[in-house]
Amino acid sequence: MFFEHTPRRRFLAGLSALTGVGLFSGAESGEAQPNDHDRWLDRPTAPHRQFFDFNAHGDGIGLIHMHNFIETHKAAYGVMERDINVVGSFYGGTTPLAWNDMVWAKYKIGQALNLTDPATKAPLTRNWFYQPKSGDPVFFNGVLAAASIDSLVKRGATFLMCNNAFRLWVGRLAGMGFGKAEEIEPEIRANLVPGVVTVPAMVIAVNRAQRKGLTYIRT
């Protein structure tokens, strides 16, 4: 078992807690200044913009909330989709949601997250949160497939991956015998799903988002 020596809750809690520590070089101090790490903030400019903070996959519930934010604004309030921006966070237990199928297969991410492929009855080897298939037990068994990462990105959503959490995952994978960290890291970075932006730390991204006027919800 991938995390047999570390209780799952303790491991995920540790990832969440460490997203704020100085694992990323070039830490800033004082007031926020223009920074290349904040270029993603140029994207959410619509009147209705929301930051969704989720560090557990919850069978896609965080993504469903993002979908519902868009659809309910349109249906109940008559807001045009172009006037809605959503931002999602990948850190802690959701960090691998930022990675493509090749990474999931090679590094046995389904086993790490205790996800089973209903077709094979074996640990999942693909990122069904990105592009779900018919019958996948996510998004209410496909009823809300429009809540997938791929669908949301095509509708203008931005997804952030915490670099601190990412590096912790790389170290964990290396420690479990998947290779050297210096080799694993660039390979996974080159295989992020489209639409994912890497930020130094999610705790900083949340702060930057609120300064930019995004409202916040923890899902």
N, CA, C and O of each residue as an XYZ file, in Angstrom:
876
protein
N       0.849     -1.191      0.000
C       0.000      0.000      0.000
C       0.880      1.235      0.000
O       1.894      1.285      0.696
N       0.493      2.228     -0.779
C       1.379      3.359     -1.025
C       1.704      4.133      0.257
O       2.851      4.514      0.487
N       0.675      4.360      1.091
C       0.897      5.114      2.298
C       0.723      4.223      3.528
O       0.205      4.672      4.551
N       1.150      2.971      3.432
C       0.883      2.033      4.506
C       1.555      2.428      5.812
O       1.109      2.008      6.880
N       2.614      3.224      5.754
C       3.319      3.588      6.972
C       2.844      4.930      7.531
O       3.317      5.356      8.585
N       1.922      5.598      6.845
C       1.465      6.905      7.293
C      -0.041      6.967      7.225
O      -0.586      6.858      6.126
N      -0.758      7.136      8.331
C      -2.215      7.251      8.285
C      -2.615      8.352      7.318
O      -2.018      9.428      7.306
N      -3.620      8.079      6.513
C      -3.993      8.993      5.436
C      -4.346     10.389      5.959
O      -3.904     11.393      5.400
N      -5.127     10.450      7.011
C      -5.526     11.754      7.510
C      -4.340     12.559      8.004
O      -4.247     13.763      7.766
N      -3.417     11.869      8.708
C      -2.250     12.568      9.218
C      -1.385     13.082      8.080
O      -0.849     14.187      8.155
N      -1.246     12.283      7.024
C      -0.428     12.695      5.886
C      -1.019     13.912      5.193
O      -0.308     14.869      4.888
N      -2.352     13.871      4.938
C      -3.004     14.981      4.257
C      -3.004     16.228      5.125
O      -2.847     17.341      4.623
N      -3.182     16.041      6.431
C      -3.143     17.184      7.335
C      -1.761     17.817      7.323
O      -1.622     19.039      7.377
N      -0.728     16.957      7.249
C       0.630     17.480      7.193
C       0.895     18.266      5.936
O       1.566     19.297      5.968
N       0.364     17.778      4.816
C       0.515     18.501      3.561
C      -0.131     19.870      3.654
O       0.454     20.869      3.236
N      -1.335     19.917      4.199
C      -2.057     21.178      4.313
C      -1.291     22.159      5.195
O      -1.151     23.335      4.860
N      -0.801     21.659      6.320
C      -0.108     22.529      7.247
C       1.173     23.082      6.665
O       1.545     24.226      6.927
N       1.849     22.265      5.872
C       3.150     22.674      5.352
C       3.072     23.531      4.110
O       4.105     23.986      3.619
N       1.866     23.771      3.577
C       1.763     24.633      2.401
C       2.211     26.050      2.712
O       2.514     26.824      1.804
N       2.254     26.390      3.998
C       2.632     27.749      4.354
C       4.077     27.896      4.773
O       4.511     29.020      5.022
N       4.843     26.832      4.865
C       6.215     26.958      5.316
C       7.121     27.329      4.157
O       6.721     27.241      2.996
N       8.349     27.746      4.472
C       9.238     28.284      3.449
C       9.930     27.247      2.615
O      11.160     27.182      2.621
N       9.187     26.427      1.892
C       9.814     25.452      1.017
C      10.107     26.033     -0.354
O      10.805     25.417     -1.160
N       9.574     27.222     -0.622
C       9.764     27.835     -1.927
C      10.745     28.972     -1.768
O      10.580     29.810     -0.883
N      11.758     29.017     -2.604
C      12.770     30.052     -2.483
C      12.194     31.400     -2.856
O      11.204     31.476     -3.585
N      12.810     32.473     -2.359
C      12.391     33.808     -2.720
C      11.147     34.265     -1.975
O      10.301     34.946     -2.555
N      11.017     33.908     -0.711
C       9.849     34.312      0.061
C       9.777     35.828      0.136
O      10.796     36.509      0.248
N       8.554     36.347      0.074
C       8.351     37.779      0.067
C       8.107     38.280      1.478
O       7.791     37.489      2.366
N       8.248     39.573      1.701
C       7.946     40.177      2.979
C       7.280     41.516      2.734
O       7.398     42.100      1.657
N       6.574     41.994      3.762
C       5.923     43.277      3.626
C       4.701     43.229      2.733
O       4.086     42.176      2.564
N       4.350     44.372      2.162
C       3.164     44.460      1.313
C       3.374     43.712      0.005
O       4.496     43.569     -0.481
N       2.255     43.236     -0.555
C       2.321     42.512     -1.826
C       2.835     43.427     -2.926
O       2.381     44.564     -3.060
N       3.764     42.938     -3.697
C       4.330     43.689     -4.813
C       4.085     42.919     -6.097
O       3.877     41.706     -6.048
N       4.104     43.589     -7.252
C       3.956     42.864     -8.526
C       4.997     41.751     -8.615
O       6.178     41.975     -8.351
N       4.564     40.579     -8.980
C       5.440     39.418     -8.965
C       4.984     38.456    -10.041
O       3.784     38.302    -10.269
N       5.936     37.801    -10.712
C       5.585     36.846    -11.769
C       4.696     35.730    -11.247
O       3.881     35.188    -11.993
N       4.843     35.381     -9.976
C       4.024     34.314     -9.409
C       2.545     34.701     -9.348
O       1.679     33.841     -9.185
N       2.265     35.990     -9.480
C       0.887     36.467     -9.358
C       0.237     36.773    -10.701
O      -0.832     37.383    -10.739
N       0.853     36.365    -11.792
C       0.276     36.671    -13.107
C      -1.102     36.053    -13.290
O      -1.916     36.571    -14.055
N      -1.373     34.950    -12.598
C      -2.688     34.329    -12.712
C      -3.794     35.264    -12.250
O      -4.949     35.110    -12.648
N      -3.442     36.242    -11.406
C      -4.439     37.184    -10.921
C      -4.959     38.115    -12.009
O      -5.956     38.809    -11.809
N      -4.286     38.134    -13.163
C      -4.773     38.944    -14.276
C      -5.992     38.307    -14.943
O      -6.696     38.970    -15.704
N      -6.247     37.022    -14.662
C      -7.339     36.307    -15.325
C      -8.716     36.625    -14.745
O      -9.624     36.964    -15.504
N      -8.906     36.527    -13.424
C     -10.245     36.761    -12.881
C     -10.576     38.248    -12.772
O     -10.234     38.896    -11.783
N     -11.234     38.774    -13.780
C     -11.583     40.187    -13.811
C     -13.091     40.410    -13.881
O     -13.544     41.555    -13.893
N     -13.869     39.342    -13.928
C     -15.320     39.459    -14.042
C     -15.920     40.004    -12.746
O     -15.293     39.915    -11.690
N     -17.121     40.565    -12.816
C     -17.755     41.106    -11.607
C     -17.990     40.054    -10.516
O     -17.912     40.360     -9.326
N     -18.277     38.821    -10.928
C     -18.536     37.743     -9.973
C     -17.359     36.772    -10.016
O     -17.234     35.981    -10.950
N     -16.498     36.835     -9.003
C     -15.311     35.996     -9.004
C     -15.125     35.360     -7.629
O     -15.189     36.019     -6.591
N     -14.891     34.050     -7.671
C     -14.899     33.268     -6.439
C     -13.687     32.334     -6.382
O     -13.332     31.694     -7.371
N     -13.065     32.271     -5.207
C     -11.945     31.355     -4.955
C     -12.484     30.170     -4.162
O     -13.064     30.347     -3.091
N     -12.290     28.955     -4.690
C     -12.741     27.724     -4.042
C     -11.535     26.996     -3.464
O     -10.630     26.590     -4.193
N     -11.535     26.840     -2.156
C     -10.419     26.222     -1.441
C     -10.809     24.798     -1.045
O     -11.667     24.604     -0.184
N     -10.172     23.792     -1.682
C     -10.450     22.409     -1.291
C      -9.176     21.577     -1.367
O      -8.468     21.594     -2.374
N      -8.892     20.844     -0.284
C      -7.676     20.030     -0.259
C      -7.977     18.543     -0.120
O      -7.087     17.748      0.183
N      -9.245     18.169     -0.344
C      -9.628     16.758     -0.411
C     -10.523     16.587     -1.627
O     -11.382     17.428     -1.891
N     -10.328     15.503     -2.370
C     -11.052     15.382     -3.642
C     -12.549     15.190     -3.444
O     -13.335     15.667     -4.262
N     -12.971     14.500     -2.372
C     -14.388     14.364     -2.085
C     -15.224     13.899     -3.255
O     -16.372     14.317     -3.402
N     -14.652     13.020     -4.109
C     -15.346     12.540     -5.300
C     -15.792     13.678     -6.208
O     -16.768     13.556     -6.948
N     -15.058     14.790     -6.139
C     -15.325     15.897     -7.046
C     -16.232     16.979     -6.497
O     -16.667     17.846     -7.254
N     -16.535     16.960     -5.199
C     -17.490     17.917     -4.651
C     -17.024     19.361     -4.796
O     -17.840     20.243     -5.061
N     -15.730     19.618     -4.628
C     -15.236     20.982     -4.792
C     -15.452     21.489     -6.205
O     -15.819     22.646     -6.409
N     -15.227     20.623     -7.176
C     -15.436     20.983     -8.577
C     -16.915     21.191     -8.866
O     -17.286     22.059     -9.657
N     -17.756     20.393     -8.221
C     -19.202     20.562     -8.373
C     -19.632     21.931     -7.849
O     -20.482     22.588     -8.450
N     -19.052     22.357     -6.741
C     -19.372     23.688     -6.214
C     -18.978     24.785     -7.209
O     -19.697     25.773     -7.363
N     -17.859     24.613     -7.870
C     -17.442     25.591     -8.874
C     -18.454     25.638    -10.022
O     -18.847     26.712    -10.479
N     -18.863     24.463    -10.471
C     -19.867     24.368    -11.534
C     -21.171     25.025    -11.104
O     -21.776     25.772    -11.873
N     -21.609     24.749     -9.871
C     -22.864     25.297     -9.382
C     -22.818     26.817     -9.235
O     -23.822     27.498     -9.445
N     -21.657     27.339     -8.875
C     -21.502     28.791     -8.759
C     -21.791     29.455    -10.104
O     -22.458     30.487    -10.170
N     -21.283     28.850    -11.166
C     -21.516     29.391    -12.506
C     -22.973     29.234    -12.914
O     -23.623     30.200    -13.315
N     -23.480     28.010    -12.809
C     -24.819     27.715    -13.315
C     -25.927     28.428    -12.543
O     -26.911     28.871    -13.136
N     -25.773     28.540    -11.221
C     -26.815     29.197    -10.440
C     -26.842     30.697    -10.675
O     -27.910     31.308    -10.685
N     -25.682     31.286    -10.864
C     -25.652     32.705    -11.221
C     -26.387     32.939    -12.550
O     -27.111     33.921    -12.709
N     -26.187     32.029    -13.484
C     -26.837     32.171    -14.787
C     -28.346     31.948    -14.685
O     -29.132     32.745    -15.199
N     -28.749     30.859    -14.019
C     -30.160     30.473    -13.996
C     -31.004     31.332    -13.059
O     -32.113     31.733    -13.412
N     -30.486     31.613    -11.878
C     -31.289     32.320    -10.878
C     -31.140     33.835    -10.909
O     -32.050     34.566    -10.520
N     -29.981     34.298    -11.377
C     -29.724     35.734    -11.333
C     -29.548     36.371    -12.713
O     -29.365     37.583    -12.824
N     -29.606     35.554    -13.755
C     -29.502     36.093    -15.107
C     -28.139     36.653    -15.452
O     -28.023     37.512    -16.326
N     -27.101     36.174    -14.772
C     -25.743     36.654    -15.029
C     -25.176     35.941    -16.252
O     -25.338     34.729    -16.393
N     -24.524     36.671    -17.119
C     -23.872     36.077    -18.279
C     -22.614     35.336    -17.835
O     -21.932     35.769    -16.907
N     -22.310     34.230    -18.491
C     -21.150     33.430    -18.085
C     -19.858     34.218    -18.187
O     -18.935     33.991    -17.406
N     -19.776     35.131    -19.125
C     -18.557     35.932    -19.262
C     -18.311     36.830    -18.050
O     -17.212     37.354    -17.867
N     -19.362     37.004    -17.214
C     -19.245     37.852    -16.030
C     -18.983     37.039    -14.761
O     -19.184     37.525    -13.648
N     -18.529     35.788    -14.946
C     -18.266     34.896    -13.817
C     -16.870     34.297    -13.960
O     -16.517     33.776    -15.018
N     -16.087     34.373    -12.901
C     -14.769     33.729    -12.862
C     -14.675     32.837    -11.637
O     -15.085     33.231    -10.544
N     -14.135     31.631    -11.815
C     -13.922     30.729    -10.674
C     -12.472     30.270    -10.661
O     -11.860     30.044    -11.705
N     -11.940     30.137     -9.453
C     -10.556     29.688     -9.248
C     -10.591     28.531     -8.251
O     -11.219     28.636     -7.197
N      -9.918     27.428     -8.584
C      -9.864     26.269     -7.699
C      -8.450     26.001     -7.228
O      -7.484     26.384     -7.888
N      -8.327     25.336     -6.074
C      -7.004     25.107     -5.483
C      -6.681     23.624     -5.392
O      -7.513     22.816     -4.979
N      -5.462     23.280     -5.783
C      -4.961     21.914     -5.672
C      -3.773     21.913     -4.713
O      -2.699     22.414     -5.046
N      -3.968     21.357     -3.534
C      -2.895     21.232     -2.546
C      -3.289     20.124     -1.588
O      -4.432     19.667     -1.610
N      -2.371     19.687     -0.755
C      -2.680     18.586      0.138
C      -3.161     17.383     -0.654
O      -2.475     16.923     -1.567
N      -4.338     16.869     -0.310
C      -4.858     15.677     -0.965
C      -5.359     15.874     -2.370
O      -5.633     14.895     -3.065
N      -5.490     17.129     -2.821
C      -5.942     17.355     -4.198
C      -4.793     17.680     -5.147
O      -5.025     17.887     -6.338
N      -3.575     17.730     -4.652
C      -2.431     18.051     -5.522
C      -2.386     17.178     -6.776
O      -2.174     17.719     -7.861
N      -2.574     15.852     -6.688
C      -2.496     15.018     -7.898
C      -3.599     15.272     -8.916
O      -3.501     14.805    -10.051
N      -4.652     16.003     -8.539
C      -5.687     16.326     -9.514
C      -5.134     17.225    -10.617
O      -5.742     17.371    -11.677
N      -3.975     17.825    -10.353
C      -3.340     18.701    -11.338
C      -2.505     17.926    -12.353
O      -1.950     18.525    -13.275
N      -2.406     16.598    -12.201
C      -1.499     15.805    -13.030
C      -2.271     14.967    -14.041
O      -3.402     14.552    -13.787
N      -1.647     14.722    -15.190
C      -2.345     13.997    -16.255
C      -2.309     12.476    -16.048
O      -1.730     11.979    -15.082
N      -2.941     11.756    -16.976
C      -3.093     10.302    -16.841
C      -1.763      9.566    -16.810
O      -1.627      8.566    -16.105
N      -0.784     10.045    -17.561
C       0.517      9.383    -17.563
C       1.114      9.348    -16.162
O       1.646      8.328    -15.726
N       1.018     10.473    -15.466
C       1.550     10.560    -14.106
C       0.765      9.649    -13.168
O       1.351      8.956    -12.336
N      -0.552      9.650    -13.303
C      -1.375      8.808    -12.443
C      -1.024      7.329    -12.617
O      -0.977      6.574    -11.646
N      -0.783      6.932    -13.851
C      -0.464      5.526    -14.107
C       0.939      5.178    -13.595
O       1.121      4.169    -12.912
N       1.909      6.001    -13.920
C       3.299      5.690    -13.578
C       3.540      5.710    -12.070
O       4.276      4.873    -11.546
N       2.922      6.661    -11.374
C       3.203      6.828     -9.952
C       2.082      6.289     -9.049
O       2.049      6.570     -7.851
N       1.179      5.521     -9.637
C       0.134      4.821     -8.885
C      -0.636      5.763     -7.963
O      -0.774      5.522     -6.764
N      -1.127      6.830     -8.558
C      -1.836      7.842     -7.778
C      -3.174      7.316     -7.261
O      -3.594      7.669     -6.159
N      -3.838      6.483     -8.043
C      -5.088      5.910     -7.569
C      -4.901      5.139     -6.279
O      -5.734      5.210     -5.375
N      -3.807      4.405     -6.197
C      -3.510      3.664     -4.972
C      -3.226      4.623     -3.827
O      -3.639      4.385     -2.692
N      -2.516      5.709     -4.129
C      -2.190      6.689     -3.097
C      -3.432      7.343     -2.519
O      -3.482      7.642     -1.326
N      -4.444      7.567     -3.365
C      -5.658      8.245     -2.931
C      -6.793      7.278     -2.617
O      -7.922      7.700     -2.366
N      -6.495      5.988     -2.632
C      -7.502      4.963     -2.338
C      -8.691      5.033     -3.289
O      -9.844      4.950     -2.866
N      -8.396      5.187     -4.584
C      -9.432      5.246     -5.605
C      -9.351      4.000     -6.481
O      -8.274      3.634     -6.954
N     -10.484      3.358     -6.692
C     -10.547      2.124     -7.470
C     -11.289      2.351     -8.774
O     -12.353      2.971     -8.796
N     -10.729      1.851     -9.848
C     -11.368      1.942    -11.164
C     -12.507      0.926    -11.209
O     -12.248     -0.269    -11.066
N     -13.757      1.353    -11.403
C     -14.870      0.406    -11.406
C     -14.811     -0.590    -12.561
O     -15.411     -1.663    -12.489
N     -14.094     -0.241    -13.615
C     -13.998     -1.133    -14.769
C     -13.014     -2.269    -14.534
O     -13.240     -3.394    -14.980
N     -11.916     -1.976    -13.831
C     -10.861     -2.980    -13.644
C     -10.824     -3.544    -12.222
O     -10.203     -4.578    -11.974
N     -11.487     -2.865    -11.301
C     -11.467     -3.238     -9.884
C     -10.068     -3.109     -9.274
O      -9.795     -3.655     -8.205
N      -9.209     -2.400     -9.951
C      -7.838     -2.169     -9.490
C      -7.673     -0.681     -9.193
O      -8.527      0.116     -9.580
N      -6.585     -0.289     -8.509
C      -6.367      1.130     -8.248
C      -6.424      1.950     -9.538
O      -5.908      1.536    -10.576
N      -7.040      3.083     -9.454
C      -7.242      3.952    -10.611
C      -5.906      4.392    -11.204
O      -4.992      4.770    -10.471
N      -5.795      4.341    -12.523
C      -4.555      4.736    -13.201
C      -4.758      5.937    -14.116
O      -3.924      6.203    -14.982
N      -5.846      6.656    -13.934
C      -6.110      7.856    -14.739
C      -6.781      8.905    -13.859
O      -7.367      8.586    -12.824
N      -6.687     10.137    -14.278
C      -7.251     11.248    -13.524
C      -8.692     11.470    -13.955
O      -8.958     12.254    -14.866
N      -9.628     10.779    -13.299
C     -11.014     10.891    -13.728
C     -11.649     12.213    -13.312
O     -12.767     12.515    -13.729
N     -10.963     12.997    -12.504
C     -11.464     14.330    -12.183
C     -11.226     15.294    -13.351
O     -11.905     16.313    -13.480
N     -10.257     14.955    -14.191
C      -9.959     15.800    -15.353
C     -10.917     15.493    -16.501
O     -11.614     16.388    -16.980
N     -10.956     14.264    -16.938
C     -11.840     13.859    -18.025
C     -12.525     12.544    -17.651
O     -12.042     11.470    -18.009
N     -13.639     12.622    -16.938
C     -14.325     11.402    -16.498
C     -14.918     10.621    -17.652
O     -15.275     11.179    -18.690
N     -15.014      9.313    -17.448
C     -15.658      8.434    -18.423
C     -17.027      8.023    -17.901
O     -17.310      8.134    -16.708
N     -17.863      7.551    -18.800
C     -19.186      7.094    -18.414
C     -19.069      5.973    -17.382
O     -18.311      5.022    -17.572
N     -19.816      6.089    -16.301
C     -19.779      5.069    -15.255
C     -18.829      5.368    -14.121
O     -18.859      4.681    -13.100
N     -17.980      6.381    -14.270
C     -17.079      6.742    -13.179
C     -17.889      7.273    -11.999
O     -18.789      8.090    -12.193
N     -17.588      6.824    -10.781
C     -18.355      7.245     -9.600
C     -17.957      8.617     -9.069
O     -17.748      8.791     -7.869
N     -17.855      9.577     -9.963
C     -17.573     10.959     -9.585
C     -18.621     11.850    -10.232
O     -19.273     11.463    -11.202
N     -18.773     13.050     -9.681
C     -19.753     13.994    -10.230
C     -21.138     13.364    -10.309
O     -21.833     13.469    -11.319
N     -21.523     12.699     -9.207
C     -22.823     12.023     -9.138
C     -22.983     11.043    -10.298
O     -23.975     11.061    -11.027
N     -21.968     10.186    -10.441
C     -21.947      9.153    -11.486
C     -22.112      9.739    -12.883
O     -22.790      9.171    -13.740
N     -21.479     10.883    -13.090
C     -21.458     11.476    -14.419
C     -22.595     12.426    -14.718
O     -22.611     13.058    -15.774
N     -23.548     12.538    -13.804
C     -24.684     13.441    -14.039
C     -24.195     14.876    -14.229
O     -24.755     15.637    -15.018
N     -23.141     15.234    -13.494
C     -22.580     16.577    -13.611
C     -21.181     16.519    -14.208
O     -20.245     17.097    -13.655
N     -21.034     15.830    -15.325
C     -19.728     15.742    -15.982
C     -19.212     17.119    -16.371
O     -18.011     17.305    -16.566
N     -20.119     18.084    -16.483
C     -19.710     19.453    -16.811
C     -18.894     20.080    -15.685
O     -18.319     21.155    -15.856
N     -18.843     19.401    -14.518
C     -18.051     19.905    -13.401
C     -16.610     19.399    -13.438
O     -15.836     19.701    -12.529
N     -16.234     18.642    -14.458
C     -14.867     18.129    -14.546
C     -13.873     19.278    -14.721
O     -14.242     20.381    -15.123
N     -12.614     18.999    -14.414
C     -11.569     20.012    -14.580
C     -11.509     20.475    -16.025
O     -11.433     21.674    -16.289
N     -11.541     19.547    -16.949
C     -11.466     19.882    -18.369
C     -12.598     20.816    -18.773
O     -12.375     21.820    -19.448
N     -13.813     20.478    -18.357
C     -14.972     21.296    -18.703
C     -14.871     22.690    -18.105
O     -15.146     23.682    -18.780
N     -14.475     22.768    -16.839
C     -14.380     24.064    -16.186
C     -13.297     24.942    -16.801
O     -13.483     26.149    -16.950
N     -12.162     24.336    -17.158
C     -11.089     25.099    -17.798
C     -11.572     25.683    -19.123
O     -11.273     26.833    -19.446
N     -12.310     24.895    -19.877
C     -12.830     25.377    -21.158
C     -13.821     26.522    -20.976
O     -14.083     27.282    -21.907
N     -14.367     26.636    -19.772
C     -15.297     27.724    -19.471
C     -14.590     28.887    -18.767
O     -15.237     29.812    -18.276
N     -13.267     28.829    -18.726
C     -12.501     29.944    -18.193
C     -12.003     29.812    -16.775
O     -11.423     30.757    -16.240
N     -12.212     28.662    -16.145
C     -11.751     28.477    -14.766
C     -10.220     28.437    -14.704
O      -9.555     28.026    -15.655
N      -9.690     28.866    -13.585
C      -8.259     28.789    -13.308
C      -8.049     27.829    -12.145
O      -8.781     27.871    -11.157
N      -7.039     26.957    -12.268
C      -6.708     26.045    -11.174
C      -5.267     26.284    -10.741
O      -4.364     26.397    -11.570
N      -5.069     26.358     -9.433
C      -3.746     26.617     -8.872
C      -3.222     25.372     -8.177
O      -3.956     24.706     -7.446
N      -1.953     25.060     -8.405
C      -1.291     23.968     -7.692
C      -0.233     24.557     -6.770
O       0.637     25.309     -7.210
N      -0.310     24.213     -5.497
C       0.638     24.705     -4.502
C       2.003     24.048     -4.694
O       2.107     22.821     -4.688
N       3.036     24.845     -4.861
C       4.373     24.300     -5.072
C       4.908     23.604     -3.828
O       5.616     22.603     -3.932
N       4.575     24.125     -2.659
C       5.037     23.475     -1.431
C       4.462     22.072     -1.308
O       5.185     21.121     -1.013
N       3.156     21.949     -1.536
C       2.518     20.635     -1.475
C       3.058     19.722     -2.561
O       3.261     18.529     -2.333
N       3.292     20.278     -3.742
C       3.839     19.492     -4.845
C       5.193     18.895     -4.488
O       5.444     17.719     -4.752
N       6.058     19.692     -3.895
C       7.392     19.203     -3.554
C       7.327     18.138     -2.457
O       8.149     17.222     -2.428
N       6.359     18.260     -1.564
C       6.175     17.217     -0.562
C       5.765     15.903     -1.220
O       6.239     14.831     -0.843
N       4.883     16.001     -2.205
C       4.478     14.799     -2.934
C       5.662     14.186     -3.690
O       5.832     12.967     -3.701
N       6.464     15.024     -4.310
C       7.640     14.519     -5.025
C       8.555     13.767     -4.062
O       9.024     12.672     -4.374
N       8.805     14.348     -2.905
C       9.646     13.691     -1.909
C       9.046     12.376     -1.446
O       9.768     11.402     -1.229
N       7.731     12.343     -1.296
C       7.069     11.109     -0.873
C       7.210     10.027     -1.941
O       7.500      8.871     -1.631
N       7.004     10.411     -3.194
C       7.122      9.443     -4.282
C       8.546      8.900     -4.377
O       8.758      7.706     -4.590
N       9.508      9.792     -4.216
C      10.912      9.347     -4.247
C      11.189      8.388     -3.093
O      11.870      7.376     -3.262
N      10.653      8.718     -1.918
C      10.869      7.874     -0.759
C      10.240      6.500     -0.881
O      10.667      5.563     -0.206
N       9.238      6.363     -1.725
C       8.566      5.085     -1.917
C       9.153      4.292     -3.084
O       8.605      3.267     -3.493
N      10.275      4.783     -3.613
C      10.990      4.004     -4.617
C      10.620      4.263     -6.066
O      10.909      3.441     -6.935
N       9.974      5.417     -6.344
C       9.593      5.717     -7.723
C      10.691      6.444     -8.496
O      10.487      6.821     -9.650
N      11.828      6.640     -7.885
C      12.929      7.312     -8.557
C      13.504      8.417     -7.697
O      13.158      8.560     -6.524
N      14.384      9.192     -8.297
C      15.014     10.305     -7.595
C      14.134     11.545     -7.705
O      13.520     11.793     -8.743
N      14.082     12.317     -6.630
C      13.240     13.512     -6.610
C      13.586     14.463     -7.741
O      12.701     15.067     -8.347
N      14.885     14.595     -8.027
C      15.309     15.534     -9.072
C      14.898     15.073    -10.465
O      14.923     15.863    -11.409
N      14.526     13.820    -10.603
C      14.022     13.318    -11.881
C      12.489     13.314    -11.921
O      11.885     13.584    -12.959
N      11.880     13.008    -10.786
C      10.421     12.979    -10.707
C       9.837     14.376    -10.882
O       8.853     14.559    -11.599
N      10.445     15.353    -10.229
C       9.888     16.705    -10.225
C       9.695     17.287    -11.620
O       8.582     17.705    -11.941
N      10.731     17.336    -12.470
C      10.518     17.932    -13.793
C       9.553     17.129    -14.661
O       8.841     17.699    -15.487
N       9.525     15.806    -14.478
C       8.613     14.999    -15.288
C       7.164     15.341    -14.972
O       6.350     15.506    -15.881
N       6.839     15.448    -13.687
C       5.458     15.766    -13.331
C       5.122     17.202    -13.720
O       4.022     17.475    -14.201
N       6.060     18.115    -13.515
C       5.803     19.506    -13.906
C       5.477     19.606    -15.404
O       4.682     20.453    -15.812
N       6.082     18.756    -16.204
C       5.846     18.783    -17.648
C       4.534     18.102    -18.019
O       4.135     18.117    -19.183
N       3.860     17.504    -17.037
C       2.635     16.749    -17.319
C       1.466     17.194    -16.443
O       0.658     16.379    -15.996
N       1.394     18.507    -16.207
C       0.228     19.061    -15.544
C      -0.918     19.107    -16.550
O      -0.691     19.241    -17.753
N      -2.145     18.995    -16.055
C      -3.275     19.096    -16.973
C      -3.390     20.548    -17.435
O      -3.018     21.458    -16.694
N      -3.897     20.779    -18.643
C      -4.037     22.149    -19.145
C      -4.870     23.014    -18.210
O      -5.876     22.572    -17.655
N      -4.433     24.241    -18.052
C      -5.174     25.173    -17.211
C      -4.666     25.292    -15.798
O      -5.161     26.125    -15.038
N      -3.680     24.474    -15.414
C      -3.144     24.513    -14.054
C      -1.962     25.475    -13.978
O      -1.064     25.439    -14.819
N      -1.974     26.328    -12.969
C      -0.905     27.288    -12.730
C      -0.248     26.946    -11.397
O      -0.948     26.732    -10.407
N       1.071     26.889    -11.353
C       1.787     26.615    -10.113
C       2.030     27.915     -9.354
O       2.531     28.888     -9.916
N       1.671     27.921     -8.075
C       1.912     29.085     -7.217
C       2.837     28.657     -6.075
O       2.862     27.481     -5.714
N       3.595     29.595     -5.504
C       4.549     29.218     -4.458
C       3.914     28.536     -3.255
O       4.425     27.521     -2.782
N       2.815     29.073     -2.755
C       2.143     28.512     -1.578
C       0.672     28.886     -1.649
O       0.335     30.020     -1.989
N      -0.215     27.934     -1.328
C      -1.638     28.222     -1.438
C      -2.078     29.279     -0.434
O      -2.978     30.068     -0.721
N      -1.450     29.303      0.743
C      -1.827     30.313      1.728
C      -1.564     31.718      1.198
O      -2.295     32.651      1.528
N      -0.521     31.875      0.377
C      -0.237     33.178     -0.229
C      -1.236     33.458     -1.342
O      -1.723     34.582     -1.473
N      -1.544     32.440     -2.146
C      -2.491     32.616     -3.251
C      -3.851     33.060     -2.744
O      -4.488     33.922     -3.349
N      -4.307     32.474     -1.624
C      -5.592     32.868     -1.045
C      -5.554     34.341     -0.635
O      -6.500     35.088     -0.885
N      -4.471     34.744     -0.013
C      -4.322     36.139      0.401
C      -4.334     37.069     -0.801
O      -5.007     38.100     -0.793
N      -3.580     36.697     -1.842
C      -3.521     37.525     -3.049
C      -4.903     37.619     -3.701
O      -5.311     38.681     -4.170
N      -5.607     36.501     -3.719
C      -6.931     36.483     -4.333
C      -7.890     37.415     -3.606
O      -8.655     38.143     -4.238
N      -7.849     37.390     -2.276
C      -8.746     38.247     -1.515
C      -8.405     39.715     -1.708
O      -9.300     40.559     -1.753
N      -7.125     40.026     -1.822
C      -6.731     41.409     -2.108
C      -7.230     41.853     -3.473
O      -7.512     43.031     -3.691
N      -7.337     40.883     -4.401
C      -7.809     41.201     -5.754
C      -9.335     41.298     -5.813
O      -9.888     41.688     -6.841
N     -10.006     40.954     -4.740
C     -11.456     41.081     -4.716
C     -12.221     39.792     -4.929
O     -13.441     39.823     -5.085
N     -11.530     38.650     -4.941
C     -12.236     37.372     -5.042
C     -12.814     37.018     -3.676
O     -12.129     37.127     -2.658
N     -14.068     36.598     -3.657
C     -14.632     36.089     -2.427
C     -14.131     34.657     -2.228
O     -13.669     34.015     -3.171
N     -14.227     34.169     -0.996
C     -13.568     32.913     -0.623
C     -14.575     31.933     -0.045
O     -15.470     32.313      0.709
N     -14.415     30.649     -0.415
C     -15.208     29.599      0.218
C     -14.349     28.353      0.383
O     -13.624     27.961     -0.531
N     -14.438     27.727      1.573
C     -13.749     26.458      1.830
C     -14.756     25.351      1.625
O     -15.799     25.337      2.279
N     -14.465     24.414      0.724
C     -15.437     23.362      0.410
C     -14.934     22.019      0.904
O     -15.612     21.005      0.734
